[in-house]
Amino acid sequence: MTRDPLADFPRSQAHSPPSTPPPGSARPQPRRDFLKATAVFAAALPGGLRALAPARQAPRVDGDRLNAILRAFQRFGGTGDGGTTRLAYSDEDLAGRAYARRVMEQSGLEASVDLAGNLVATRPGTDPAALPIVIGSHMDTVPTGGSYDGQIGCAGALEVALTLYHHGVELRHPLEVIIFQNEEGGKTGSRALVGRVDPRDLDIVTASGFTIRDGTARLGGDPSRLDDARREPGSMAGFFELHIEQGGLLEAEGTEIGVVEGIVGIRRWNVTVRGAQNHAGTTPMPQRRDALVAAADFVRAANDVATTMEGRQVATVGRIEAVPGAPNVVPGEVRATLEIRDLEMAKIERVFGEIEARARAIGQARDVTIEFAHFYESLAAPTDPRFRDIVEASAAELGYSHVRMPSGAGHDAQSMAELGPVGMIFVPSRDGISHSPREYTAPEDITRGTNVLLRAVLALDGEG
């Protein structure tokens, strides 16, 4: 069992957020309180923390502390080869979230688990009428995954809270840090906040062996009350998510910060090709209705359509199965999938329409049928133009090179965009690798991205 790094310390020190002084009492000393509150936290991290810098008017994050938090995450499911397996709802997931909760409470935040199973921590603002600024990401990973996907967004959000607390910076808006549940298994936590979890989804068995229903309850949520977890559109001032790029553009161009223009929409179909099963030795080639040959034509057609149409759309046939799958049988049926992604849902429909037309022609030429059954949709989420400007200006003020770019992967920000404006900050991924133990982002890149996140929060808070 993974050991809780704060288990040896008294609950009063390790768990309790700083108390609020009674009216009329002396104002708390943020630096003194921070040093006392984080003494336990510092001892719990590998190598401790370096000496804290004096408060400044325009604070920057503590890169050593930030990356120590990230290394501490790896203690919960680290695979020994640089990767992490922390599947949603697993023991490692519960232990990692418990650790993150303790860090939240050492950051002046009040932490709890919402009905959807998300770990949520809040800090009040000075304006009771102001809507919250929300930051965060996810901690769960794919099997034998990396140690950065989602996790730098969580560590970065925690470091922003620590930095604000340490420097005594009071925001006008409330600050909310969210660690979303089961992002890798379908963005369950963030989708629940916008009412997009189908009741049938709760019976899906995840990679950890738990159903989403049982896993949500295991995290402390209430799957029977997901409707009550839903938030209203317009209920937040905005959401920022820091994330690794999961691609190679930033590294290839030597650029430090990606200003995300939007998160692609995704649509998926089950594809069934039906021909005629027959004996492979006695059926002449001209008489065959080979479903697999037709499926091969279909795979090429999908690739050709996505490649030749103008734009950044992508189309993928990611799974294919021949039936009956014997070496001496002409396949009578093929089951496959088709996925199309683009920043515009209308463009996805145009790409699909062209692929579908090509499939009809293949069916006629090969004397087979090709059927499509739609089974998944994730709506495209353009980032807010004002938030792009904020992220871009924050990077420029810090002297970081930056470029505007799309996100080809789905993120929790995609769901949060239904509640209010969102912005995303990308940092480079070495060799463009993700979902692998070889996934890596340099500590200095993580620090830069978190500094941009901090500046973006301060900029949004200062807009009035």
Beta strands, then each sheet from edge to edge (+ up, - down):
strand 1: 110-113
strand 2: 119-123
strand 3: 133-138
strand 4: 175-180
strand 5: 238-244
strand 6: 257-263
strand 7: 265-274
strand 8: 278-279
strand 9: 314-316
strand 10: 320-323
strand 11: 329-330
strand 12: 333-342
strand 13: 369-378
strand 14: 381-382
strand 15: 402-407
strand 16: 422-427
sheet 1: 1+ 2- 4+ 3+ 5+ 16+ 6- 14+
sheet 2: 1+ 2- 4+ 3+ 5+ 16+ 6- 15-
sheet 3: 9+ 12- 7+ 13-
sheet 4: 8+ 11-
sheet 5: 9+ 12- 10+
end
